[in-house]
Structure formats: structure tokens, C-alpha cells
């Protein structure tokens, strides 16, 4: 009897659901798990039938952090040679929207992984945090930067320096979470939202996502340049013609991703 894969995925229509599957280790983000996750996301990114991804860890836990046992005795050189953190950028380069469906702990690397996604749907049990300070290090996969941009420098500073956690309600209040659902329905809600996005014109979705992300990481002036460029470019797509004709003709548009 073979062990179950450490990352599962299934495709339903235009939505793919990816599930972290190390429940015995609270989905700790081992190098093997991250390699498997990156491989699956790359495959789905190249599948034209898939238009939106959902990333979850199940109802009990999203990811309780990095695999500390794999890191405890590592030297700086060994960590650099592994290129573990650099590999995370491959997730960020996915061209399709990713919705994080979070229940239970999303701590350390788990919180950083959630913040790599575009939208976060949380269950009422979700808890977010960057507790790396408690083991003598700091966030290393984007936590100090993305958390600061998500909730502001003062609240991020408090969380990172103390290691305390944010409840789902508090995370929603400070803008880290898009919506909160019961445990029984958080994943279904994330999948419903993914299907809604998947029904939109894929090229426009990709360009809108690029403009929002670029604007969040640079100046307003540079963000506006990307927005205008993408707006103009979309007039060269068949979906733009179809969308505007459908609006004028008062019918539902049939977007082809062209």
C-alpha cells in the first residue's frame, strides 16, 4: 500500500482545487511538499481548461509553518544552496488567480503561502500569524513585506515582533481576509468564488490581476502606467469584442480566452 501524495488536486470545470496533504505534520511546508506544490501549480497554469485555482489544507489546518526539523541544524550555506525560498516565486508567477481557502492554523510559512494567493477565504477557526520570532528567526518568505502591505506597518510590526496570532475575525477587520464562513462551507465558498472568476474573460482577469499586484508593490505612478497599458492591450482580444457586443445586444457573453 503506497502513501498518499503530499499534495492532492482535482479539477471541476474551470476550477482546480489543490490540497496540502500532510495532516500528521499539520501540513508543515517541507521541501518535498513545496516542490510538489510548485509542480502541480505549474501544470495547472499550463492547462487552458483551468481558469482559477483554490489552495487549501483541509478543515483542520492550512499549514502550521515550515518544517522546523528540516531546518534546525542547517547552515546558512545549506539554506542558500537549497534555494527553498527562491522557489516560492514560481507560485507567484502563476498567471491564474489563486484563492486560499484557510481553516485552522496558517502560521509562519503557512501565512506567507496564503499571502502569495490573490484572495483569502477563511473559516471561523482560521488563525494567522508569523511566530518565527519565537524560534529565533524572522519570516523569510515574504512575511515582513506582504503582511505590512496587507495590514499596515504598525499592526504588522506588533505581530512579527511578538509572534501573536490573528483570529479570522481580526484578520477580516484589518483587511487580510476577504470573507469568513463556517468550517462546513469555507471550501465550497472559495470554489464558488473561483467559478465566478473563471466565468470572466481570462485575459482580462490576468491583466487586471497583474495591474493590482504591480500597483501594490510599486508607486501609484508606475501602477497607473501598467493599468493603462493593459487596458489598451485588451482591445486586441476577441473577448473584448464579444463582451461589448453582448452588452449592447443584452445577452450573456461567451468568453473564449482569446
C-alpha positions in Angstrom: 0.0 0.0 0.0 1.5 3.3 -1.1 1.4 6.5 0.8 -1.0 9.2 -0.3 0.6 12.1 -2.3 1.6 15.0 0.0 -0.3 17.4 -2.4 -3.6 16.5 -4.0 -5.5 18.2 -6.7 -8.7 17.8 -8.6 -10.3 19.7 -11.5 -14.0 20.6 -11.6 -14.9 22.5 -14.7 -12.6 25.5 -14.9 -11.6 25.4 -11.2 -8.8 23.3 -9.8 -8.6 22.6 -6.1 -5.2 21.9 -4.6 -5.0 20.3 -1.1 -1.9 20.1 1.1 -1.9 16.6 2.5 0.5 16.2 5.4 -2.2 16.1 8.2 0.1 14.2 10.6 2.6 17.1 10.4 -0.1 19.8 10.4 0.8 20.4 6.7 4.3 21.6 7.6 5.9 23.0 4.5 8.7 20.6 3.9 10.9 21.0 0.9 9.2 17.9 -0.6 5.8 19.4 -0.1 6.7 22.7 -1.6 8.4 21.0 -4.6 5.2 19.0 -5.2 3.0 22.1 -4.8 5.1 24.1 -7.3 5.0 21.3 -9.8 1.2 21.0 -9.6 0.6 24.7 -9.9 2.9 24.9 -12.9 0.9 22.0 -14.6 -2.4 23.7 -13.9 -1.1 27.1 -15.1 -0.4 25.4 -18.4 -3.8 23.8 -18.6 -6.0 26.1 -20.7 -9.2 24.5 -19.4 -8.4 25.7 -15.9 -9.0 29.3 -15.2 -8.8 29.7 -11.4 -7.1 27.7 -8.6 -8.2 27.1 -5.0 -5.5 26.2 -2.4 -6.4 24.6 0.9 -5.2 22.3 3.6 -8.5 20.9 4.7 -10.8 21.8 7.6 -8.4 21.2 10.4 -5.3 23.2 9.4 -4.0 25.1 6.4 -0.3 24.9 7.2 1.3 25.4 10.7 4.5 26.6 9.3 7.8 25.4 7.9 9.2 22.0 8.7 11.4 23.0 11.6 13.1 19.6 11.8 14.4 20.1 8.3 15.8 23.5 9.2 17.0 23.3 12.8 20.6 22.3 12.2 21.0 23.8 8.7 23.9 26.2 8.0 23.4 29.5 6.0 25.2 27.9 3.1 22.9 24.9 3.1 19.8 27.0 3.1 21.1 29.1 0.3 22.1 26.0 -1.7 18.6 24.6 -1.3 17.1 27.7 -2.8 13.9 26.8 -0.9 12.6 30.3 -0.6 13.5 31.4 -4.1 11.3 28.5 -5.4 8.3 30.2 -3.9 8.5 32.9 -6.6 7.4 30.2 -9.0 4.0 30.2 -7.3 3.8 34.0 -7.5 4.5 33.7 -11.3 1.3 31.6 -11.8 -0.8 33.5 -14.4 -4.1 32.4 -13.0 -5.8 33.7 -9.8 -5.3 31.6 -6.7 -7.8 31.7 -3.9 -6.6 30.5 -0.5 -9.2 28.5 1.5 -8.0 28.7 5.1 -9.2 26.7 8.1 -7.3 26.3 11.3 -3.7 27.4 11.6 -2.0 29.5 8.8 1.3 30.3 10.6 4.8 31.2 9.6 5.3 29.8 6.1 1.6 28.9 6.1 0.6 32.6 6.5 3.2 33.5 3.8 1.8 30.9 1.5 -1.7 32.3 2.0 -0.5 35.8 1.2 1.0 34.6 -2.1 -2.5 34.0 -3.1 -4.9 36.6 -4.6 -7.9 36.2 -2.3 -8.3 34.6 1.1 -11.5 32.9 2.2 -11.3 31.8 5.9 -13.3 29.5 8.1 -14.3 30.8 11.6 -11.5 28.7 13.1 -8.7 30.2 11.0 -5.7 31.8 12.8 -3.0 33.8 11.1 0.5 34.7 12.3 4.2 35.0 11.9 5.6 33.4 15.0 9.2 32.9 13.7 10.5 35.3 16.4 9.7 32.6 19.0 12.3 30.2 17.4 15.0 32.8 16.9 14.4 33.8 13.3 12.2 36.1 11.3 9.8 35.5 8.4 11.9 34.7 5.3 9.3 34.0 2.5 7.7 37.4 2.3 6.1 37.8 5.7 7.7 41.1 6.7 6.8 42.7 3.4 3.4 41.2 2.4 1.9 41.4 5.9 3.0 45.0 6.2 1.3 45.9 2.8 -1.8 43.9 3.8 -2.5 45.3 7.3 -0.2 48.3 7.7 3.3 48.7 9.3 2.2 49.2 12.9 0.0 46.1 13.2 2.4 44.0 11.2 5.3 45.1 13.4 3.4 44.0 16.5 2.5 40.6 15.1 6.0 39.9 13.8 7.8 41.1 17.0 5.5 39.3 19.4 4.5 36.2 17.4 0.9 36.5 18.4 -1.9 35.2 16.2 -4.8 36.9 14.5 -8.2 35.3 14.6 -10.3 35.1 11.5 -12.4 38.0 12.7 -9.4 40.2 13.4 -7.8 39.2 10.1 -11.0 40.2 8.3 -11.2 43.5 10.3 -7.6 44.5 9.2 -8.1 43.5 5.6 -6.1 40.3 5.4 -9.2 38.1 4.8 -11.8 38.6 2.1 -14.7 36.7 3.8 -15.4 34.3 6.7 -17.5 31.2 6.5 -18.4 28.3 8.8 -16.0 25.4 8.7 -18.6 23.3 6.9 -18.7 25.7 3.9 -15.4 27.7 3.6 -14.0 25.5 0.9 -17.3 25.4 -1.1 -17.4 29.2 -0.8 -13.8 29.5 -2.1 -14.7 27.2 -5.0 -17.9 29.2 -5.8 -15.9 32.4 -5.9 -13.3 30.7 -8.1 -16.0 29.6 -10.5 -17.3 33.1 -10.6 -13.9 34.4 -11.6 -13.4 31.6 -14.0 -16.5 32.7 -15.9 -14.9 36.1 -16.6 -12.7 36.7 -19.7 -9.3 35.0 -18.8 -7.0 37.5 -20.5 -8.8 40.5 -18.8 -8.6 38.6 -15.5 -4.9 38.1 -15.9 -4.2 41.7 -16.9 -6.4 43.1 -14.1 -4.6 40.8 -11.6 -1.2 42.0 -12.9 -2.2 45.6 -12.5 -3.4 45.2 -9.0 -0.3 43.3 -7.9 2.1 45.6 -9.6 0.4 48.6 -8.0 0.6 47.1 -4.6 4.3 46.6 -4.9 5.4 49.9 -6.6 4.4 53.6 -6.8 0.9 54.8 -7.9 2.6 56.4 -11.0 4.1 53.2 -12.1 0.9 51.2 -11.3 -1.1 53.6 -13.5 1.2 53.0 -16.4 0.7 49.2 -16.2 -3.1 49.7 -15.8 -3.3 51.9 -18.9 -1.0 49.6 -20.9 -3.2 46.6 -20.1 -6.4 48.4 -20.7 -5.2 49.3 -24.2 -3.9 45.8 -25.0 -7.3 44.2 -24.1 -8.8 46.0 -27.2 -6.8 43.5 -29.3 -8.7 40.5 -27.8 -11.7 38.6 -29.2 -13.1 38.5 -25.6 -13.3 42.4 -25.6 -15.2 42.4 -28.8 -17.5 39.6 -27.6 -18.1 41.3 -24.2 -19.0 44.6 -25.6 -21.2 43.2 -28.3 -23.0 41.0 -25.7 -23.6 44.1 -23.5 -25.0 46.0 -26.4 -27.2 43.1 -27.5 -28.3 42.4 -24.0 -27.1 38.8 -23.9 -24.7 36.7 -21.9 -21.1 36.9 -23.2 -19.3 33.7 -24.3 -15.7 34.3 -23.4 -13.1 32.1 -25.1 -9.9 33.3 -23.6 -8.7 34.8 -26.9 
